[in-house]
Amino acid sequence: MHRFIVGTGRCGSTLLSKMMGRHPRVASIFEYFNGIDGGRRFQPAPMSGADYRDMICACHPFLHMVLVRDYPVPEVVYPVDAPDARIGRHDEMPWILGTTIPQLTREPDALYDETRAFLARQPELPAPEHARQLFDWWTRRLGREVWIERSGAAIDYMGELDRAFEDARFVHIHRQGEEAALSMREHHAFRLAIMLANDLPAGTGRSADDLRAAVPDDDHIGRLLASRPPPEPFGQWWSGQVANGVSARERIDADRYHEVRFEDLLERPRDVLAEVADFLALPRPEGDWYEDGAALVRSAPPPRLPDLDPDERAALVAACAPGNAALGRG
């Protein structure tokens, strides 16, 4: 069985995957697919292990644009500001070294080197099979038994995940659309990605080359990062992600798809963890993992919607209405 946590941006999926990571027999894999070239990450044509290695270790253009301008990116947990860090904030950060590997080990540089060596030995395989082989190897390397992958905004490409991993189970965590959209607006990488995507011609933006081509000049990037755009485009983006997920959900057997509300995770963390563990058929842990995971929950974030002026609030509510209705949120 392959296991995935999916959701829109800023929906609580990071919290849920961190809670899964407290399970002593689970390798919780963070932000893996989200930073890989969208046109190639699930390609069925075989590619060499070295080519796959180079793809997942490439510098992500959005990530670099934000970091090099000294804006924070919460998903980057590599110690970029440490004196002995191999990769600094202004260097080109390999995607999996910045976001994925440091969540698996306290020695990210060593595991990164081992990962590159492992992939270099792999034969030609389709991209999804390379990912499976790598996830299985990480799981064994860490002394765990199963893996769960979670990437921000993965609901947008859940259909591709389903085609690439035929027996996968999906836990979809979602949040009230207006609050997710406003949280995306406050997140520098999401803000840049969404505002730049609005400038791209329809049908582009999946590949790293498209993303680089979207950048007219450095001053434009700086202005976008420093700006406070209206919330409506973020609500439209959120509803679009939900629509893609709903379309994919229609093709997934009911016993492979499960929904969790972010609000329920905050209010009843132990119960929700037990529900998710049962659905994903996780191995039974030693000790009380449910309590360990539930301890990560803090107080609910304060709502942002009431602070908007009436016109912005009305526009955002209208933009999120299709997504909220599709999720049964009214």
C-alpha distance (Angstrom), angle and dihedral (degrees) to the residues before:
residue distance angle dihedral
M1 . . .
H2 3.79 . .
R3 3.78 117.7 .
F4 3.81 129.6 -154.0
I5 3.78 137.1 174.9
V6 3.79 111.1 -151.7
G7 3.79 135.8 -179.0
T8 3.77 144.6 130.6
G9 3.76 121.1 -78.9
R10 3.82 116.3 -66.6
C11 3.80 94.8 9.0
G12 3.82 101.5 127.6
S13 3.80 97.1 -92.0
T14 3.81 91.5 124.6
L15 3.79 90.9 57.4
L16 3.79 92.4 47.6
S17 3.80 92.8 49.3
K18 3.81 91.2 48.9
M19 3.78 88.4 52.4
M20 3.81 89.2 50.9
G21 3.80 87.9 50.8
R22 3.79 90.0 61.9
H23 3.81 88.3 66.3
P24 3.82 104.0 102.3
R25 3.80 93.1 -140.8
V26 3.81 98.8 44.9
A27 3.81 128.8 86.7
S28 3.81 104.4 -151.0
I29 3.81 107.1 -156.0
F30 3.81 113.5 -156.7
E31 3.80 130.1 -152.6
Y32 3.77 95.9 -20.5
F33 3.80 105.9 141.5
N34 3.78 96.6 29.6
G35 3.80 94.3 74.6
I36 3.81 99.0 41.3
D37 3.79 121.2 100.1
G38 3.80 102.8 -79.9
G39 3.78 93.7 -143.7
R40 3.81 94.2 55.4
R41 3.80 110.0 26.5
F42 3.84 93.2 93.9
Q43 3.81 99.6 26.5
P44 3.81 112.5 149.6
A45 3.82 94.9 -152.2
P46 3.83 110.5 98.7
M47 3.78 117.5 -105.1
S48 3.78 130.3 -175.7
G49 3.76 121.5 -99.7
A50 3.79 89.3 -115.1
D51 3.81 91.9 53.8
Y52 3.80 91.3 48.1
R53 3.82 89.7 48.4
D54 3.79 91.0 52.7
M55 3.81 91.3 49.8
I56 3.79 96.9 52.3
C57 3.80 93.1 40.1
A58 3.80 94.2 51.6
C59 3.78 121.0 116.9
H60 3.81 110.5 -102.6
P61 3.82 109.9 -129.9
F62 3.82 96.5 -140.7
L63 3.77 92.4 46.9
H64 3.79 91.9 50.8
M65 3.80 93.9 45.5
V66 3.80 90.8 55.9
L67 3.81 99.8 40.0
V68 3.79 96.0 46.2
R69 3.80 88.9 56.8
D70 3.82 90.5 53.7
Y71 3.80 96.3 -111.7
P72 3.81 116.6 142.2
V73 3.80 122.7 -110.0
P74 3.83 109.3 -168.6
E75 3.81 92.5 -157.3
V76 3.81 91.6 61.5
V77 3.79 103.6 86.9
Y78 3.78 97.6 161.1
P79 3.85 107.1 115.2
V80 3.81 95.7 -109.3
D81 3.80 93.1 162.8
A82 3.80 96.9 48.2
P83 3.83 114.2 113.6
D84 3.80 92.5 -126.2
A85 3.82 97.1 42.3
R86 3.80 113.1 133.9
I87 3.82 90.7 -146.3
G88 3.78 119.1 40.8
R89 3.77 130.1 -156.7
H90 3.81 93.0 -96.4
D91 3.81 95.7 45.5
E92 3.79 124.5 92.1
M93 3.79 102.0 -89.1
P94 3.84 116.9 -146.1
W95 3.78 104.9 -126.9
I96 3.80 99.5 -125.9
L97 3.81 92.5 42.9
G98 3.79 92.3 54.9
T99 3.79 99.2 45.1
T100 3.82 116.4 8.3
I101 3.77 112.2 35.1
P102 3.84 98.0 47.7
Q103 3.81 88.2 59.6
L104 3.80 89.2 58.0
T105 3.81 101.4 46.8
R106 3.78 144.5 11.7
E107 3.82 88.8 -129.3
P108 3.81 101.7 59.2
D109 3.80 97.8 162.7
A110 3.80 91.9 56.1
L111 3.81 94.2 47.6
Y112 3.81 90.1 45.1
D113 3.81 90.3 55.5
E114 3.80 91.3 47.2
T115 3.80 90.1 48.7
R116 3.79 92.5 53.2
A117 3.80 90.5 49.0
F118 3.82 91.8 48.3
L119 3.81 92.4 51.7
A120 3.81 92.8 46.2
R121 3.82 88.0 61.6
Q122 3.79 94.8 50.8
P123 3.82 121.2 106.2
E124 3.78 124.5 -127.3
L125 3.80 109.1 -64.3
P126 3.80 138.4 156.7
A127 3.79 111.2 -89.2
P128 3.85 95.2 -107.8
E129 3.81 90.2 53.0
H130 3.80 90.4 51.2
A131 3.80 87.8 53.2
R132 3.82 92.0 49.2
Q133 3.77 92.1 49.3
L134 3.80 91.7 48.5
F135 3.80 94.3 47.0
D136 3.80 90.8 49.0
W137 3.80 90.5 49.0
W138 3.81 92.6 48.8
T139 3.81 89.2 49.3
R140 3.81 92.8 52.7
R141 3.80 92.0 41.4
L142 3.82 90.0 55.8
G143 3.80 94.2 45.3
R144 3.82 93.3 -113.7
E145 3.80 130.0 130.8
V146 3.81 108.1 -143.7
W147 3.79 137.0 19.8
I148 3.79 134.1 -140.2
E149 3.80 120.1 -164.7
R150 3.81 121.9 -153.4
S151 3.79 127.8 177.9
G152 3.79 128.2 174.9
A153 3.82 112.9 -102.4
A154 3.83 92.1 9.3
I155 3.81 91.1 141.5
D156 3.81 84.1 76.8
Y157 3.82 91.1 67.8
M158 3.81 101.3 25.7
G159 3.80 88.5 121.9
E160 3.80 90.6 59.2
L161 3.80 90.6 47.3
D162 3.79 89.9 51.3
R163 3.80 92.3 52.0
A164 3.80 92.0 45.9
F165 3.84 95.7 46.0
E166 3.78 104.7 35.0
D167 3.80 99.2 -172.9
A168 3.80 95.8 41.7
R169 3.77 125.6 138.9
F170 3.79 119.3 -147.1
V171 3.78 129.8 -153.1
H172 3.80 107.4 -163.2
I173 3.79 113.1 -160.9
H174 3.79 115.9 -169.9
R175 3.78 139.5 179.6
Q176 3.80 135.2 -161.3
G177 3.79 104.0 -69.0
E178 3.78 98.9 -128.7
E179 3.80 93.0 54.1
A180 3.81 93.0 45.6
A181 3.81 90.3 50.3
L182 3.80 93.5 48.9
S183 3.79 90.7 48.3
M184 3.82 89.4 52.2
R185 3.79 89.4 53.0
E186 3.82 89.7 56.7
H187 3.82 92.4 48.6
H188 3.80 109.2 88.1
A189 3.80 97.9 -148.9
F190 3.81 93.3 47.0
R191 3.79 91.0 45.4
L192 3.79 91.8 53.1
A193 3.81 94.1 43.7
I194 3.79 95.2 49.0
M195 3.78 96.2 43.6
L196 3.81 92.2 47.5
A197 3.80 91.6 45.8
N198 3.79 88.3 57.5
D199 3.82 87.4 60.7
L200 3.82 95.1 51.5
P201 3.80 122.9 94.9
A202 3.79 113.9 -105.5
G203 3.79 113.4 -82.1
T204 3.79 97.0 25.9
G205 3.77 133.0 94.5
R206 3.78 100.7 74.1
S207 3.77 98.6 102.4
A208 3.77 130.7 62.1
D209 3.81 88.8 -118.8
D210 3.80 90.5 56.5
L211 3.78 90.1 51.1
R212 3.78 93.2 50.2
A213 3.80 91.0 47.1
A214 3.80 89.4 54.4
V215 3.78 91.1 67.4
P216 3.80 110.2 89.0
D217 3.81 96.0 179.1
D218 3.79 142.9 -24.5
D219 3.77 93.7 -101.5
H220 3.80 90.2 58.1
I221 3.81 91.2 54.9
G222 3.79 91.5 47.8
R223 3.79 91.3 50.7
L224 3.80 92.3 50.3
L225 3.78 93.0 49.3
A226 3.80 92.0 48.5
S227 3.80 94.4 43.9
R228 3.77 130.3 95.8
P229 3.81 102.3 -145.7
P230 3.80 122.4 -167.6
P231 3.80 113.9 -84.2
E232 3.80 97.2 -125.3
P233 3.86 96.3 86.4
F234 3.80 89.4 53.2
G235 3.80 90.7 52.5
Q236 3.79 89.8 49.6
W237 3.81 90.2 49.8
W238 3.81 90.8 49.4
S239 3.81 93.1 49.8
G240 3.80 89.8 48.3
Q241 3.80 91.0 54.2
V242 3.80 90.8 49.5
A243 3.81 90.9 49.3
N244 3.81 90.6 53.6
G245 3.79 89.7 49.3
V246 3.81 93.5 48.8
S247 3.80 90.1 50.6
A248 3.80 90.5 52.0
R249 3.80 92.7 44.2
E250 3.80 90.7 61.6
R251 3.81 89.1 65.1
I252 3.82 96.1 46.7
D253 3.80 120.9 89.1
A254 3.79 112.1 -111.1
D255 3.80 92.4 -120.4
R256 3.82 90.3 60.7
Y257 3.80 98.0 51.8
H258 3.80 129.3 66.8
E259 3.81 131.8 172.0
V260 3.80 128.0 -144.8
R261 3.79 126.6 -176.2
F262 3.78 116.9 -134.7
E263 3.79 89.0 -140.2
D264 3.82 90.9 56.6
L265 3.81 91.0 48.8
L266 3.80 89.1 57.0
E267 3.80 94.9 44.6
R268 3.82 99.4 40.2
P269 3.81 106.9 18.1
R270 3.78 97.6 158.8
D271 3.81 93.7 49.5
V272 3.80 93.3 46.4
L273 3.81 92.0 48.6
A274 3.79 90.5 52.1
E275 3.82 89.3 49.3
V276 3.81 92.6 50.3
A277 3.81 93.3 44.4
D278 3.80 90.2 52.8
F279 3.81 93.3 48.3
L280 3.83 92.5 48.2
A281 3.82 91.6 44.3
L282 3.79 91.9 -129.3
P283 3.80 118.0 -173.3
R284 3.77 113.7 -99.2
P285 3.81 109.1 -98.1
E286 3.75 128.8 -140.9
G287 3.79 112.7 -112.1
D288 3.79 126.5 10.6
W289 3.78 103.1 -49.0
Y290 3.79 91.2 166.0
E291 3.78 91.1 64.8
D292 3.81 92.0 45.4
G293 3.78 91.1 52.4
A294 3.79 94.9 43.0
A295 3.80 89.6 53.4
L296 3.82 88.7 70.4
V297 3.80 91.4 67.8
R298 3.76 115.8 101.9
S299 3.78 128.9 -178.3
A300 3.78 117.4 -56.4
P301 3.80 114.7 -88.5
P302 3.81 112.6 -103.8
P303 3.82 113.1 -100.5
R304 3.79 115.1 -102.5
L305 3.80 99.5 -167.4
P306 3.83 96.7 79.7
D307 3.82 90.3 57.1
L308 3.81 94.3 61.9
D309 3.78 120.8 99.0
P310 3.83 112.2 -105.1
D311 3.82 96.5 -102.5
E312 3.81 94.3 49.4
R313 3.79 90.6 44.6
A314 3.79 92.9 51.9
A315 3.81 92.2 47.8
L316 3.80 92.1 49.3
V317 3.81 93.4 47.4
A318 3.80 89.7 51.7
A319 3.81 91.7 48.2
C320 3.81 92.0 51.2
A321 3.80 96.0 41.8
P322 3.83 96.2 92.3
G323 3.80 92.7 49.7
N324 3.79 94.5 44.3
A325 3.81 90.9 49.6
A326 3.81 91.9 49.3
L327 3.81 89.4 53.8
G328 3.80 93.5 46.7
R329 3.78 92.1 -110.8
G330 3.81 97.3 123.2
